[in-house]
Amino acid sequence: MIRSEWMHDWNAGGPMAIASGTHVMLNDETLRDGLQNPSIQDPTIGEKIELLHLMESLGIDSANIGLPGAGPRAVEHVEALAREIATNRMRIRPNCAARTVEADIRPIAEISQRVGIAIEAATFLGSSPIRRLVEDWTVEHLERTTEAAVKFAVAQGLPSMYVTEDTIRTDPDTVKRLYSAAIRSGARAIVLCDTVGHATPPGTFNLVKFVMESVVKPSGEKIRVDWHGHRDRGLDIANSMAAVAAGANQVHGVALSLGERVGNTPMELLLVNFRLMGLIDNNLSHLKEYCEKVARFTGTVIPPNYPVFGKDAFRTATGVHAAAIVKALRKGDQELADAVYSGVPARLFGLEQIVEIGPMSGKSNVLHWLSRHGMPASEDLVNRIFEAAKQSPRVLTEEELLTIASANKTPA
């Protein structure tokens, strides 16, 4: 965290402020919703188990481990993950996706019984007027389907998490009827979804508030309220914050924003932001490894400018910026150096500020590089490196800098 005396924080307060002392839970959808991304490869069981242990190390509360109703391969993977949780007495709670049909719910119950742990059944159903129009569904049909599916899951001994797709574009009466029916039927967790990335922060706040006041409180039951967002408009992180401000207990995310179309809310950035906001106190030292392994196992690439974990996240070659960082380092204050030109403390994630040398650099960049490499900063060497940088169309590589420095040495 950045010391409060160093800056004024305009982020505090406002109409969507999160109440002091709020704790938010996280549900990781990487191994299910994330794998709907059409450009990725499905990790092996061994790789999924490795990712599951990384989720555990990050203090993530629950994970969607698949949709066993999809077929034998899905059943095999889900059972292996559930067994890993059971065998290792892991804290992370498993859940599985299912359509609101018995054929999808039954395999979850069978795996739960074979493995010997509870698996939450996340039964989902389209609800918005546009989906009802396409499918020729009535609200009465959706209500009956909801009741039947939730009652069946509960009868099978499964905790019930009821999900409406496209909740953010569903009319209030339908939202109230469907979630009320689910709670009456035994659901003890409900998920509000921005399935197509339509939501804005005010819209998210309004929806969650409406459900809390019109559905959850009148039910008299202890209901967990989840928010599940997508990033089509790039408002996913902001929407998750708005959901928590309105009273949501848990938010869903996927590593590296994987998922259908442009993907889901990024789990690693939820962790970063909630940690910086004081909503969680998780040890995030393995977060970079989590991101890199998800990328490797799914065959994707982390963009260089990706927040926090892209290779450029804490690099600067700009003279003015680098000079400020170097001055902070000379004060012997690593925390100050971490904060002067960064809104994210690199040290919190096992990373550091990196000063590069390129065409926009000043001589302070060169002096810092030489100091870090234990080389005397002669005027001639500083000028050689500085001139080479000014003539280069890009940042100089470590090898290029070492070549210039070695060429400057006088033979014995």
Rosetta blueprint (number, residue, H / E / L):
1 M L
2 I L
3 R L
4 S H
5 E H
6 W H
7 M L
8 H L
9 D L
10 W L
11 N L
12 A L
13 G L
14 G L
15 P L
16 M L
17 A L
18 I L
19 A L
20 S L
21 G L
22 T L
23 H L
24 V L
25 M E
26 L E
27 N E
28 D E
29 E L
30 T L
31 L L
32 R L
33 D H
34 G H
35 L H
36 Q H
37 N L
38 P L
39 S L
40 I L
41 Q L
42 D L
43 P L
44 T L
45 I H
46 G H
47 E H
48 K H
49 I H
50 E H
51 L H
52 L H
53 H H
54 L H
55 M H
56 E H
57 S H
58 L L
59 G L
60 I L
61 D L
62 S E
63 A E
64 N E
65 I L
66 G L
67 L L
68 P H
69 G H
70 A H
71 G L
72 P H
73 R H
74 A H
75 V H
76 E H
77 H H
78 V H
79 E H
80 A H
81 L H
82 A H
83 R H
84 E H
85 I H
86 A H
87 T H
88 N L
89 R L
90 M L
91 R L
92 I L
93 R E
94 P E
95 N E
96 C E
97 A E
98 A E
99 R E
100 T L
101 V L
102 E H
103 A H
104 D H
105 I H
106 R H
107 P H
108 I H
109 A H
110 E H
111 I H
112 S H
113 Q H
114 R H
115 V H
116 G L
117 I L
118 A L
119 I L
120 E E
121 A E
122 A E
123 T E
124 F E
125 L E
126 G E
127 S L
128 S L
129 P H
130 I H
131 R H
132 R H
133 L H
134 V H
135 E H
136 D L
137 W L
138 T L
139 V H
140 E H
141 H H
142 L H
143 E H
144 R H
145 T H
146 T H
147 E H
148 A H
149 A H
150 V H
151 K H
152 F H
153 A H
154 V H
155 A H
156 Q L
157 G L
158 L L
159 P L
160 S E
161 M E
162 Y E
163 V E
164 T E
165 E E
166 D L
167 T H
168 I H
169 R H
170 T L
171 D L
172 P H
173 D H
174 T H
175 V H
176 K H
177 R H
178 L H
179 Y H
180 S H
181 A H
182 A H
183 I H
184 R H
185 S L
186 G L
187 A L
188 R L
189 A E
190 I E
191 V E
192 L E
193 C E
194 D E
195 T L
196 V L
197 G L
198 H L
199 A L
200 T L
201 P H
202 P H
203 G H
204 T H
205 F H
206 N H
207 L H
208 V H
209 K H
210 F H
211 V H
212 M H
213 E H
214 S H
215 V H
216 V H
217 K H
218 P H
219 S H
220 G L
221 E L
222 K L
223 I L
224 R E
225 V E
226 D E
227 W E
228 H E
229 G E
230 H E
231 R L
232 D L
233 R L
234 G L
235 L L
236 D H
237 I H
238 A H
239 N H
240 S H
241 M H
242 A H
243 A H
244 V H
245 A H
246 A L
247 G L
248 A L
249 N L
250 Q E
251 V E
252 H E
253 G E
254 V E
255 A H
256 L H
257 S H
258 L L
259 G L
260 E L
261 R L
262 V L
263 G L
264 N E
265 T L
266 P E
267 M H
268 E H
269 L H
270 L H
271 L H
272 V H
273 N H
274 F H
275 R H
276 L H
277 M L
278 G L
279 L L
280 I L
281 D L
282 N L
283 N L
284 L L
285 S L
286 H L
287 L H
288 K H
289 E H
290 Y H
291 C H
292 E H
293 K H
294 V H
295 A H
296 R H
297 F H
298 T H
299 G L
300 T L
301 V L
302 I L
303 P L
304 P L
305 N L
306 Y L
307 P L
308 V L
309 F L
310 G L
311 K L
312 D L
313 A L
314 F L
315 R E
316 T E
317 A L
318 T L
319 G H
320 V H
321 H H
322 A H
323 A H
324 A H
325 I H
326 V H
327 K H
328 A H
329 L H
330 R H
331 K L
332 G L
333 D L
334 Q H
335 E H
336 L H
337 A H
338 D H
339 A H
340 V L
341 Y L
342 S L
343 G L
344 V L
345 P L
346 A H
347 R H
348 L H
349 F H
350 G L
351 L L
352 E L
353 Q L
354 I E
355 V E
356 E L
357 I L
358 G L
359 P L
360 M L
361 S L
362 G L
363 K H
364 S H
365 N H
366 V H
367 L H
368 H H
369 W H
370 L H
371 S H
372 R H
373 H L
374 G L
375 M L
376 P L
377 A L
378 S L
379 E H
380 D H
381 L H
382 V H
383 N H
384 R H
385 I H
386 F H
387 E H
388 A H
389 A H
390 K H
391 Q H
392 S L
393 P L
394 R L
395 V L
396 L L
397 T L
398 E H
399 E H
400 E H
401 L H
402 L H
403 T H
404 I H
405 A H
406 S H
407 A H
408 N L
409 K L
410 T L
411 P L
412 A L
